Amino acid sequence: MSPACTPTEHDGCLACRAEEAQEVFCVKSGYREEVRCFSESNEAAGRGHEGTTPMYLTYQSCEYREPEFFALARFEVVMAILMFVALLSAQRRKRSLSRDQQYRIQQYLKG
């Protein structure tokens, strides 16, 4: 039987350290999380021994996810920059068209 493991949520998903790079839990994604495992094969024996269940802590591979707040903040900053660039482009175009229109009006009045 395989052990039943649950994340401890102690630190969450963390990048593996350099000395852990070749460990089984780090090879897949480069990130690890601490898990608490209860051995199912020894669970019955553990209940009979002072009511404790055999438990051990280990690591497993996990996929790092950037917190949603930072992803949203980055999106908002990119949109603000794009808006600023669009605004500058529109103002420059308006100035250019206005200058061309003024030139045409002057040529019409002279002519």
matplotlib code that plots the C-alpha trace (Angstrom):
import matplotlib.pyplot as plt

x = [0.0, 1.1, 1.2, -1.5, 0.2, -1.1, 0.8, 1.8, 1.3, 4.2, 6.1, 4.1, 5.8, 9.5, 12.4, 14.8, 18.2, 21.3, 22.2, 18.7, 18.7, 19.2, 16.6, 13.6, 11.2, 13.2, 14.0, 10.5, 9.7, 12.6, 10.1, 9.3, 6.7, 6.7, 4.1, 2.9, 2.5, 0.6, 1.7, -1.4, 0.3, 1.3, -1.9, -3.6, -0.5, -0.2, -3.7, -3.0, 0.1, -1.0, -3.5, -0.7, -0.6, 2.8, 3.6, 6.6, 7.5, 9.0, 9.0, 7.2, 7.4, 5.0, 4.2, 5.0, 2.1, 2.7, 0.3, -2.7, -2.2, 1.2, -0.1, -2.9, -0.6, 1.8, -1.2, -2.4, 1.0, 1.4, -2.1, -1.2, 2.0, 0.1, -2.5, 0.3, 1.9, -1.5, -2.2, 1.1, 0.6, -2.9, -1.7, 1.2, -1.2, -3.7, -0.9, 0.3, -3.2, -3.9, -0.7, -1.5, -5.1, -3.7, -1.3, -4.1, -6.3, -3.4, -2.8, -6.5, -6.7, -3.6, -4.8]
y = [0.0, 3.5, 6.1, 8.8, 12.2, 15.7, 19.0, 20.5, 24.0, 25.0, 26.8, 25.9, 25.2, 26.3, 26.3, 23.4, 24.3, 23.5, 20.5, 19.1, 19.5, 15.7, 14.5, 12.7, 15.4, 18.2, 16.6, 17.0, 20.7, 22.2, 22.9, 21.0, 21.0, 19.4, 16.6, 14.6, 11.0, 8.4, 4.8, 2.8, -0.5, 0.3, 2.2, -0.7, -1.4, 2.2, 2.4, -0.4, 1.4, 4.2, 5.6, 7.0, 6.6, 6.2, 9.5, 10.9, 14.1, 14.1, 16.2, 15.9, 17.7, 20.6, 23.2, 26.7, 29.2, 32.9, 34.4, 35.9, 39.4, 39.7, 38.4, 40.9, 43.8, 42.9, 42.9, 46.2, 47.8, 46.5, 47.8, 51.2, 51.4, 50.4, 53.1, 55.7, 54.7, 54.8, 58.2, 59.6, 58.2, 59.6, 63.1, 63.0, 62.0, 64.7, 67.3, 66.2, 66.2, 69.6, 71.0, 69.6, 71.1, 74.5, 74.4, 73.5, 76.4, 78.9, 77.7, 78.0, 81.5, 82.6, 81.1]
z = [0.0, -0.7, 2.1, 2.3, 2.2, 2.7, 2.3, 5.7, 4.3, 6.5, 3.7, 0.6, -2.7, -2.6, -5.0, -4.5, -3.1, -5.1, -3.0, -3.5, -7.3, -8.0, -5.4, -6.8, -5.6, -7.3, -10.7, -12.1, -11.5, -9.5, -6.6, -3.5, -0.7, 2.7, 3.1, 6.1, 5.3, 7.2, 6.5, 5.7, 6.1, 9.7, 10.5, 12.2, 14.3, 15.2, 16.6, 19.0, 20.3, 22.6, 20.0, 17.7, 13.9, 12.3, 10.6, 8.8, 7.0, 3.6, 0.4, -2.9, -6.2, -6.8, -9.4, -8.3, -8.9, -8.6, -6.1, -7.8, -6.4, -8.1, -11.4, -11.3, -10.3, -13.1, -15.6, -14.3, -14.7, -18.3, -19.2, -17.7, -19.8, -22.9, -22.2, -21.7, -25.0, -26.8, -25.4, -26.5, -30.0, -30.3, -29.1, -31.6, -34.4, -33.5, -33.5, -36.9, -38.4, -36.9, -38.3, -41.8, -41.6, -40.6, -43.5, -46.0, -44.6, -45.1, -48.6, -49.4, -48.0, -50.0, -53.2]

ax = plt.figure().add_subplot(projection="3d")
ax.plot(x, y, z, "-o")
ax.set_aspect("equal")
plt.show()
